Amino acid sequence: MKKVTALLAFLVLAVVVSGVLVHLHGQTPATNDKAEIEALVMKYNDAFNARNVDQIMSCYAPGKGLFVFDAIPPREYASWDAYKRDWEGLLSAYPGPVKNTVSELSITVVGPVAYGRNVQAGTFTRKDGSKLNVTVRVTDVYRKLNGKWLVVQEHVSVPVDLETGKADLLSQP
């Protein structure tokens, strides 16, 4: 009976302490993590719109800790350096203003790892001033590294019309 009473007292104490912590901080740890990842996604988007490759890359894990499947050739990038070169190439190919928006953002946190998905609609300006509009689907895996959430894996894709074999660059849900 003493073990049951002690266990019950421990559980009540745990619930009370959890409630106090949530009250003091206003959020649970998972909620804080989710908000931090949402802020990371917005930091990425702001950097994209500013054409700031260094800021874009600050959202990704360094070195070989990053792997990306991108929508453009060569398709896969097995390091931070390789993906940075991809961004530099993309922005040099479209030297004018860019505009990117993120929608349908969904994030799930599971301890020090999280996963998310979103839809990004971008407008790129070519050298001649003409525009390219592209909508992509993005799936990310995040890890909390040294107290900071970073993208460790990313998959960017566009739907393909199987009959024509052509990408649907403007696909809407």
Stockholm file with secondary structure:
# STOCKHOLM 1.0

chainA/1-173         MKKVTALLAFLVLAVVVSGVLVHLHGQTPATNDKAEIEALVMKYNDAFNARNVDQIMSCYAPGKGLFVFDAIPPREYASWDAYKRDWEGLLSAYPGPVKNTVSELSITVVGPVAYGRNVQAGTFTRKDGSKLNVTVRVTDVYRKLNGKWLVVQEHVSVPVDLETGKADLLSQP
#=GR chainA/1-173 SS CHHHHHHHHHHHHHHHHHHHHHHHHSSCHHHHHHHHHHHHHHHHHHHHHTTCHHHHHTTBCCGGGCEEECSSTTCEECSHHHHHHHHHHHHHHSCSCEEEEEEEEEEEEETTEEEEEEEEEEEEECTTSCEEEEEEEEEEEEEEETTEEEEEEEEEECCEETTTTEECTTCCC
#=GC SS_cons         CHHHHHHHHHHHHHHHHHHHHHHHHSSCHHHHHHHHHHHHHHHHHHHHHTTCHHHHHTTBCCGGGCEEECSSTTCEECSHHHHHHHHHHHHHHSCSCEEEEEEEEEEEEETTEEEEEEEEEEEEECTTSCEEEEEEEEEEEEEEETTEEEEEEEEEECCEETTTTEECTTCCC
//
